[in-house]
Amino acid sequence: MYPIKRILVALDLTDMDVTLIQYAAFIAKNTPAEKIYFVNIIRNFHIPESVLKEFPGLMDTAIAERKEKMKAVVDAHFHAGEAILTRFKIQYLVKDGAPARKLLQMSQDSDIDLIIAGRKVSLEGSGVLVQRLARRAACNLLIVPEGSKPKIKTLLVPSDFSEHSKLALEATIQFAHRNPGIQIVVQNVYTVPPGYHYSGKTYQEFSAIMEKHARKDYKKFIREIDLMGQKIKDVYSLDENDNLMTDIYDKAIEINADGIVIGAKGRTAATALFLGSIAERAIQMNTRFPLLVIRPKGQNAGFLDFIMDI
């Protein structure tokens, strides 16, 4: 897992910014972060040429005003500890255009390791932006619901024992190693396959068989991971309603999780991951828990997919 050194924070000059700035400070303090970009995208920033001729400094003034507003709220809420503030290089950027496209472009141009974006519930705005970022980002993405507080004591890592879920667990272990006291819970959601009754077993009996195999697979899976001295708790959930995300969500509530960490597959399988599957549903239905999507860096969409999606 690559280190988090460059962070991009998507601000929109609403109350959501306070939450994102506080999370940015928390993450920066507890990772090897070196540079933080606070970015505001203006969707419609076209000024007629005739107006610019009459008022040549209008655009520069508007951008400067936006930057000052961003800086004011960052100064008020970015508290990462005076001893390490000099470690960070903070930059304020104002761009115009389609927000998702601009953020994705900037994340690639600036070699970003983590994008932090908000998930609004009652505030003005929608969740379309984070869905598009999740589908197309070439790096990790932290989606923070409005009102969240930057506190991490328990992290839930859903796992199907695949390579991408291995990346998610390794990233969580690295974070916990830097920040002692975090409990990591790995959850496997298993199902009883159709046609189980042909085996002569009852539903309950076949469920026990599936759980037994899941526990066996977990032991093999965890042996291949450097735990860095961290203790991992493994839990197992039977999916009975054909909706894995509800099982994950229920477990997060049960253990009072401070966040959920999900691994994204490489770009070659992004459609399978994000369209109609667990990560897509996690983004759509989760309004309570910060969601960290771990992606192998650089495995983003091709140009044609990028244009079609955005």
BASE-303164 format. One record per residue (C-alpha): residue number from 1; residue in one letter; x, y, z. Coordinates in nm, 4 decimals. Layout:
BEGIN
k	r	X	Y	Z
NUM	A	X	Y	Z
...
***
This chain:
BEGIN
k	r	X	Y	Z
1	M	0.0000	0.0000	0.0000
2	Y	0.1441	0.3365	-0.1020
3	P	0.1854	0.6053	0.1703
4	I	-0.0575	0.8966	0.1957
5	K	0.1599	1.1996	0.1187
6	R	-0.0596	1.4176	-0.1026
7	I	-0.4190	1.4879	-0.0027
8	L	-0.6841	1.6680	-0.2081
9	V	-0.9849	1.8076	-0.0190
10	A	-1.2942	1.9051	-0.2216
11	L	-1.4547	2.2154	-0.0687
12	D	-1.7756	2.3839	-0.1893
13	L	-1.8028	2.6798	0.0534
14	T	-2.0935	2.5248	0.2460
15	D	-2.1164	2.3997	0.6054
16	M	-1.9863	2.0634	0.4800
17	D	-1.6399	2.2199	0.4500
18	V	-1.5894	2.2330	0.8269
19	T	-1.6281	1.8560	0.8567
20	L	-1.3937	1.7904	0.5638
21	I	-1.1271	2.0274	0.6939
22	Q	-1.1357	1.8668	1.0386
23	Y	-1.1017	1.5220	0.8804
24	A	-0.8178	1.6441	0.6597
25	A	-0.6322	1.7651	0.9679
26	F	-0.6931	1.4364	1.1471
27	I	-0.5788	1.2234	0.8532
28	A	-0.2792	1.4430	0.7820
29	K	-0.1649	1.4265	1.1433
30	N	-0.1850	1.0468	1.1487
31	T	-0.0263	0.9704	0.8105
32	P	0.3008	1.0720	0.6389
33	A	0.1126	1.3545	0.4626
34	E	0.3303	1.6320	0.3209
35	K	0.1041	1.8397	0.0980
36	I	-0.2663	1.9254	0.1178
37	Y	-0.4631	2.0793	-0.1666
38	F	-0.7882	2.2535	-0.0724
39	V	-0.9845	2.2803	-0.3954
40	N	-1.3020	2.4640	-0.4893
41	I	-1.4626	2.4044	-0.8293
42	I	-1.6897	2.6697	-0.9786
43	R	-1.9326	2.4953	-1.2097
44	N	-2.0233	2.8005	-1.4210
45	F	-1.7478	3.0558	-1.4266
46	H	-1.7810	3.1945	-1.7765
47	I	-1.7477	3.5710	-1.8073
48	P	-1.8216	3.7254	-2.1515
49	E	-1.5174	3.8597	-2.3316
50	S	-1.6770	4.2029	-2.3577
51	V	-1.7146	4.2219	-1.9789
52	L	-1.3535	4.1154	-1.9245
53	K	-1.2361	4.3897	-2.1571
54	E	-1.4269	4.6457	-1.9554
55	F	-1.3236	4.4949	-1.6207
56	P	-0.9920	4.3147	-1.6891
57	G	-0.9286	4.2196	-1.3274
58	L	-1.2732	4.0745	-1.2610
59	M	-1.1794	3.7061	-1.2920
60	D	-0.8620	3.7357	-1.0864
61	T	-1.0545	3.9208	-0.8170
62	A	-1.3260	3.6536	-0.8066
63	I	-1.0675	3.3741	-0.7726
64	A	-0.8772	3.5627	-0.5043
65	E	-1.2001	3.6163	-0.3106
66	R	-1.2784	3.2432	-0.3216
67	K	-0.9297	3.1562	-0.2012
68	E	-0.9600	3.3983	0.0881
69	K	-1.2896	3.2387	0.1937
70	M	-1.1304	2.8930	0.1791
71	K	-0.8268	3.0077	0.3738
72	A	-1.0428	3.1658	0.6434
73	V	-1.2389	2.8476	0.7129
74	V	-0.9228	2.6316	0.6953
75	D	-0.7453	2.8610	0.9416
76	A	-1.0438	2.8327	1.1747
77	H	-1.0818	2.4537	1.1663
78	F	-0.7556	2.2899	1.0592
79	H	-0.6045	2.1961	1.3939
80	A	-0.3451	1.9233	1.3436
81	G	-0.1129	2.0172	1.6287
82	E	0.1293	2.3085	1.6271
83	A	0.4353	2.0829	1.6383
84	I	0.3661	1.9319	1.2976
85	L	0.1998	2.2195	1.1138
86	T	0.5310	2.3117	0.9531
87	R	0.5403	1.9649	0.7966
88	F	0.2509	2.0426	0.5663
89	K	0.2541	2.2505	0.2542
90	I	-0.0995	2.3816	0.2022
91	Q	-0.2220	2.5061	-0.1337
92	Y	-0.5543	2.6679	-0.2263
93	L	-0.6884	2.6131	-0.5773
94	V	-0.9975	2.7465	-0.7526
95	K	-1.0963	2.5924	-1.0867
96	D	-1.3954	2.6147	-1.3158
97	G	-1.5766	2.3354	-1.4955
98	A	-1.7487	2.0068	-1.4139
99	P	-1.6522	1.9284	-1.0490
100	A	-1.5940	1.5541	-1.0852
101	R	-1.3940	1.5897	-1.4045
102	K	-1.1775	1.8682	-1.2636
103	L	-1.1094	1.6845	-0.9391
104	L	-1.0127	1.3680	-1.1247
105	Q	-0.7870	1.5602	-1.3577
106	M	-0.6208	1.7399	-1.0674
107	S	-0.5748	1.4163	-0.8735
108	Q	-0.3784	1.2741	-1.1651
109	D	-0.1830	1.5896	-1.2474
110	S	-0.0761	1.6372	-0.8847
111	D	-0.0155	1.2661	-0.8125
112	I	-0.2719	1.2666	-0.5295
113	D	-0.2771	0.9721	-0.2856
114	L	-0.6101	1.0488	-0.1168
115	I	-0.9176	1.2485	-0.2147
116	I	-1.1465	1.3616	0.0687
117	A	-1.5030	1.4448	-0.0359
118	G	-1.8291	1.5005	0.1483
119	R	-2.1474	1.2940	0.1546
120	K	-2.4373	1.5305	0.2128
121	V	-2.7565	1.4223	0.3858
122	S	-2.9577	1.7348	0.4651
123	L	-2.7276	2.0008	0.3250
124	E	-2.7761	2.1293	-0.0270
125	G	-2.6207	1.9089	-0.2952
126	S	-2.6276	1.5435	-0.4003
127	G	-2.4141	1.2327	-0.3820
128	V	-2.3511	1.2150	-0.7548
129	L	-2.0036	1.3650	-0.7187
130	V	-1.8728	1.1002	-0.4795
131	Q	-2.0182	0.8188	-0.6905
132	R	-1.8351	0.9452	-0.9965
133	L	-1.5148	0.9946	-0.8012
134	A	-1.5410	0.6424	-0.6636
135	R	-1.5847	0.4963	-1.0098
136	R	-1.3006	0.6867	-1.1707
137	A	-1.0468	0.8021	-0.9132
138	A	-0.6905	0.6797	-0.9649
139	C	-0.6185	0.6840	-0.5910
140	N	-0.7820	0.6318	-0.2524
141	L	-1.1073	0.8113	-0.1741
142	L	-1.2448	0.9016	0.1696
143	I	-1.6171	0.9824	0.1679
144	V	-1.7184	1.1681	0.4837
145	P	-2.0897	1.2019	0.5738
146	E	-2.1969	1.5423	0.7011
147	G	-2.1724	1.5814	1.0761
148	S	-1.9013	1.3144	1.1154
149	K	-1.6406	1.3666	1.3844
150	P	-1.2741	1.2759	1.3218
151	K	-1.2406	0.9898	1.5672
152	I	-1.1102	0.6423	1.4857
153	K	-1.1212	0.3690	1.7480
154	T	-1.2883	0.0867	1.5540
155	L	-1.2642	0.0185	1.1801
156	L	-1.4706	-0.2378	0.9909
157	V	-1.3057	-0.4037	0.6895
158	P	-1.5457	-0.6179	0.4819
159	S	-1.3497	-0.8936	0.3095
160	D	-1.4122	-1.1627	0.0513
161	F	-1.0461	-1.2701	0.0850
162	S	-0.9618	-1.1332	-0.2595
163	E	-0.6601	-0.9267	-0.3589
164	H	-0.8457	-0.5954	-0.3380
165	S	-0.9777	-0.6736	0.0109
166	K	-0.6210	-0.7633	0.1060
167	L	-0.5132	-0.4133	0.0027
168	A	-0.7892	-0.2647	0.2184
169	L	-0.6815	-0.4630	0.5232
170	E	-0.3138	-0.3825	0.4715
171	A	-0.3927	-0.0114	0.4513
172	T	-0.5993	-0.0349	0.7706
173	I	-0.3210	-0.2206	0.9503
174	Q	-0.0654	0.0417	0.8466
175	F	-0.2890	0.3189	0.9796
176	A	-0.3469	0.1327	1.3068
177	H	0.0265	0.0702	1.3399
178	R	0.0873	0.4466	1.3291
179	N	-0.2023	0.5099	1.5682
180	P	-0.2083	0.2542	1.8548
181	G	-0.5388	0.1604	2.0143
182	I	-0.7456	0.1073	1.6982
183	Q	-0.9517	-0.2104	1.6813
184	I	-0.9725	-0.3724	1.3379
185	V	-1.2720	-0.5947	1.2630
186	V	-1.2657	-0.8043	0.9452
187	Q	-1.6107	-0.9134	0.8343
188	N	-1.6875	-1.1878	0.5844
189	V	-2.0444	-1.2069	0.4577
190	Y	-2.1256	-1.5536	0.3284
191	T	-2.4322	-1.6947	0.1564
192	V	-2.6068	-2.0284	0.1211
193	P	-2.5943	-2.1169	-0.2501
194	P	-2.9102	-2.1939	-0.4515
195	G	-2.9806	-2.5622	-0.4787
196	Y	-2.8341	-2.6414	-0.1377
197	H	-3.1332	-2.8698	-0.0691
198	Y	-3.0090	-3.1165	-0.3307
199	S	-2.7298	-3.1984	-0.0881
200	G	-2.9816	-3.3359	0.1591
201	K	-2.8858	-3.0700	0.4111
202	T	-3.1188	-2.8198	0.5745
203	Y	-3.0663	-2.4458	0.5278
204	Q	-2.9185	-2.4202	0.8778
205	E	-2.6855	-2.7146	0.8187
206	F	-2.5572	-2.5765	0.4900
207	S	-2.5166	-2.2346	0.6490
208	A	-2.2872	-2.3924	0.9089
209	I	-2.0881	-2.5567	0.6285
210	M	-2.0450	-2.2229	0.4491
211	E	-1.9325	-2.0515	0.7670
212	K	-1.6815	-2.3296	0.8321
213	H	-1.5304	-2.2796	0.4874
214	A	-1.5260	-1.9013	0.5370
215	R	-1.3295	-1.9419	0.8586
216	K	-1.0868	-2.1738	0.6832
217	D	-1.0415	-1.9259	0.3969
218	Y	-0.9815	-1.6455	0.6461
219	K	-0.6974	-1.8352	0.8129
220	K	-0.5286	-1.8813	0.4770
221	F	-0.5942	-1.5181	0.3830
222	I	-0.4568	-1.3685	0.7057
223	R	-0.1357	-1.5764	0.6914
224	E	-0.0315	-1.3812	0.3813
225	I	-0.0613	-1.0425	0.5526
226	D	0.1930	-0.8644	0.7706
227	L	-0.0091	-0.7796	1.0809
228	M	0.2617	-0.5442	1.2106
229	G	0.1751	-0.6534	1.5640
230	Q	-0.1929	-0.5615	1.5286
231	K	-0.4681	-0.7859	1.6638
232	I	-0.7455	-0.8532	1.4138
233	K	-1.0952	-0.9659	1.5090
234	D	-1.2735	-1.1767	1.2470
235	V	-1.6532	-1.1947	1.2314
236	Y	-1.8907	-1.3788	0.9971
237	S	-2.2384	-1.2819	0.8790
238	L	-2.4939	-1.4862	0.6897
239	D	-2.6573	-1.2881	0.4101
240	E	-3.0241	-1.3861	0.4088
241	N	-3.1735	-1.1031	0.2025
242	D	-2.9387	-1.0996	-0.0975
243	N	-2.8003	-0.7614	0.0059
244	L	-2.4487	-0.7771	0.1453
245	M	-2.4383	-0.4058	0.2225
246	T	-2.7179	-0.4284	0.4793
247	D	-2.5157	-0.6964	0.6609
248	I	-2.2088	-0.4720	0.6561
249	Y	-2.4085	-0.1703	0.7679
250	D	-2.5716	-0.3655	1.0521
251	K	-2.2325	-0.4920	1.1696
252	A	-2.0891	-0.1382	1.1605
253	I	-2.3751	-0.0230	1.3829
254	E	-2.3347	-0.3217	1.6145
255	I	-1.9636	-0.2614	1.6770
256	N	-2.0036	0.1185	1.6791
257	A	-1.7537	0.1523	1.3939
258	D	-1.5885	0.4858	1.3238
259	G	-1.5407	0.3985	0.9586
260	I	-1.5647	0.1316	0.6900
261	V	-1.2711	0.0413	0.4655
262	I	-1.3443	-0.1237	0.1309
263	G	-1.0970	-0.2312	-0.1356
264	A	-1.1602	-0.1372	-0.4973
265	K	-1.0675	-0.3761	-0.7711
266	G	-0.8245	-0.2746	-1.0422
267	R	-0.9636	-0.0710	-1.3291
268	T	-1.0077	-0.3800	-1.5467
269	A	-1.2863	-0.4925	-1.3136
270	A	-1.4228	-0.1545	-1.2065
271	T	-1.7605	-0.2137	-1.3649
272	A	-1.8045	-0.5305	-1.1628
273	L	-1.7180	-0.3445	-0.8438
274	F	-1.8981	-0.0163	-0.8783
275	L	-2.2068	-0.0879	-1.0857
276	G	-2.4627	-0.2762	-0.8799
277	S	-2.2182	-0.4279	-0.6330
278	I	-2.1109	-0.3759	-0.2762
279	A	-1.9029	-0.0584	-0.3073
280	E	-2.1638	0.1119	-0.5225
281	R	-2.4375	0.0299	-0.2718
282	A	-2.2116	0.1366	0.0145
283	I	-2.1780	0.4810	-0.1399
284	Q	-2.5485	0.5057	-0.2163
285	M	-2.6968	0.3939	0.1146
286	N	-2.4310	0.4840	0.3701
287	T	-2.5034	0.8202	0.5311
288	R	-2.3573	0.7441	0.8726
289	F	-2.0056	0.6039	0.8484
290	P	-1.6978	0.7531	0.6821
291	L	-1.6153	0.5215	0.3924
292	L	-1.2580	0.4753	0.2717
293	V	-1.2253	0.3210	-0.0738
294	I	-0.8763	0.1793	-0.1225
295	R	-0.7640	0.1655	-0.4847
296	P	-0.4347	0.0535	-0.6409
297	K	-0.2809	0.3808	-0.7489
298	G	-0.3005	0.4688	-1.1168
299	Q	-0.5631	0.2111	-1.2113
300	N	-0.8223	0.4566	-1.3326
301	A	-1.0577	0.4680	-1.6254
302	G	-0.9516	0.4959	-1.9844
303	F	-1.0264	0.8208	-2.1667
304	L	-1.3401	0.6930	-2.3415
305	D	-1.4850	0.5511	-2.0172
306	F	-1.4025	0.8779	-1.8436
307	I	-1.5946	1.0846	-2.0995
308	M	-1.8925	0.8481	-2.1086
309	D	-1.9291	0.8406	-1.7324
310	I	-1.8896	1.2125	-1.6678
***
